[in-house]
Amino acid sequence: MSSSDRLLFNRQTSVHQALGGGLYVILWRHTNVTMGIFIVTLASWMMFERSDYTFLSYVSNVLLLLLLILFLWAKSAQILNRPTPPIPYLQLSEETTNEAAALIREQINRVLSVSHDIALGKDPKMFVKVAAYLFIISTIGNLTDFRTLCYTSVFVALIVPVSYERYEEHVDSVLVKGNLKLKELYIRFDEECVKKVRKWILEKNKLS
């Protein structure tokens, strides 16, 4: 087994380079910033869990308070001849909107194309992957709510990459061996089950 085969996804770069080289927060390169995000996320999770606020009501109240402050600031500034609130004028350009729309359309078309191939049985491997992902999502959805899932995702994003970077060789070795075992199981399943079912269906169609 070559050195690249012992790395996850057959990559030949470090974790930092594989993630784009700029995700310093996730890899704890800026410890203070990462720790701040971690503490704020934990504090907000505890606040929502122990209070009657929902995310929507909390955001609405914060925006209402912000608008009230800015409104009173602007009115008092007009009366007292003071500078108005330094709020920049924000507007989406047509170019930005077109680029975003093109990106969304491309992703949706890709999903529709993959769904079409799966529905027609053209890509059994993709079918197995999608079915596994949907099963995992369904299981997670039964175990937790969306808000807790979001917080958990933040914690995972701040803990897993840096832990993986520290124990990269050991984790890659275990995962690559596990991946090989899964491939062997899939090949065996394809030969013993999928091909027999496909052959049985073809025979039934010929008889009919």
N, C-alpha and C positions, 0 to 999 in steps of 0.2 A: 504494500500500500504506500503510495507516494505521500509526500508531506502535504500536498494540496488536498489529497483525499481524506486526510485526517482532520481537516478543518471543516467546520459546518458550512453547508452550501457550496463546498469546493472553492471557497474564497481564498485569496492569496494576500490579503491586506489585513491590517489591524482592525480592531473594533471601531476605533476612532475614525479611521479612513473609510470603513464600510458604512458608517452612519453619516458620511458626508463631510467629516472633518470640522464641522462647526457646532456640533451639539455639546458645547462645553458644560451646559447646565446639567444635562442628563448624566454625563460622565463625571460629574463633581469636580470639574476643572476650576469652577468658581464656587468654592465651598459655601461662602456666605449667601450667594444668590440661591443655590440649590437648597440650602438649609432653610432659608426664608420661605421658599415655595412649599417645602415639606411642612413647616410649622403652620403656615397659613391654611394649607389644605386640611391638616389635622384639626385646626381650630374651627374652621368652617364646618367640617363634618360633625364635630361635637356640638356646635351651635345649632345646626339644623336637626340633629338627632334629639337634642334635649329641649328644644323650643317648639312652639306650634307653627313656626314659619315654614312655608314651602319655598322652593327656589323661585317660583314665579311671583309669589307675594313679596318675597324679600327684594327681588330685583325691581319690582314695581314701586315699592316704598322708597328704595334708594333713588330711583329715577325721579320720583315725585319730589323728594326732598331736594335733590340737585336742581330740578327745574324751579322750585320755589326760591331757593337761594339765589340763583342766577337772575330770576325775574325781579326780586326785591333789590338785588345789587344794581341791575340796569336802571330801575326806576329811581332809586336813590342817587345814582350817578347823574341822571338827567336833572334832578332837582338841585343837587349840590355842585353841578358843573364839574364832576369828577370823571375820570376815564371809565368807559364801559368795560364789562368783563372781557378779558383777552381770549375770545373764542374764535378760532380760525374758521374760515368758510370752507366747508368740505363738500366736494361734489365729485361723483364718479364720472370719469371721462368715457367717451364712446368707445375708445380703443380698449380700455380696461374691461368694459362690459362685454365687448365682443370676444376678447380673449377668454374671459371667464365662461361665457356661454359656449364657446368652441370646446373648452376643456371639459365642461359638464356633458356636452353632447357626445364627445369622444368616449368618455367613460361609460355613459349610458349605452351607447351603441356596442361597446365591448361586452358589457354585461348581457345585453340582449342577444348578441351573437353567441356567447358562451352558453346562455340558457337555451337557445335554439338547438345547438349541437347536442347538449345534454338531453333535451326532450326527445330528439330523434335517435338517441343511442349512438351518436357518432364518436363520443369521447368518454369511454367508460372510466378512465382514470380520473378525469375531471368530475364525473358524477360521484365517484367515491369520495373525492376531496370535499366537494360541496356538501354532500350528505353528512360527512363527518363534522364539518364546520357548523352546519345548521343544528346538528344534534348537540354539539358542545354549547352553542349559543342558547338553545332551548333549555339545556340542563342548568346553565348559569342563570338564566332568567327565572327558573323555578326556585333557585336558591337565594336570590337577592333581588333588590329593586334597582331601578336605573340610576338613582342618585348614588347609592352605595357603590355601584359598579363603576361610576365615573371616578369617585374618590379612590377606589381600589386600583383603577387603571393608572392614576397619577402616581400612587405609591409604587406600583410595579415598574412604571417607566423610570422612576428615580432610583430603584434598588436593583432591578434585574440587570440592566446593561453594565453598570459599574461592577457588580458581582461577577458577571460573566467575563468582563475584561480582566479581572484579578485571577480568576480560576479558569482561564480560557482553555488551556491544553487539556485539563482533566475533563471539563464539560464537553468539549468537542469530541474527545475520544469516546465518551459514553454515548453521546447522541448519534455519532456516525455509526457505531456498532448497532445501536437500536434501529437506526434507519435501514441498515442492511437487513436486519431481521424482519422488519416490516415489509421490505421489498420481496423477500423470500416468501413471506406469508401471503402477500398479494398475488404473486405468481402462482403459488399453489392453489389459492382460492380461484383464480381465473381459470386454471387448468381443470380443477376438479368440479367446479360449480358453474361458472359463467359459460364456459364452452359447452358443457353438457346441456344446460338450459337452452342455449342458442341452437344447438343441434336438434334438441327435442322440438323446439318451435318450428324450425325449418321442416322437419319431418311431418309435423302436424299440418303445415301449410301445403305440403305436397299431397298429402292424403285428401285434404279438403278440395 
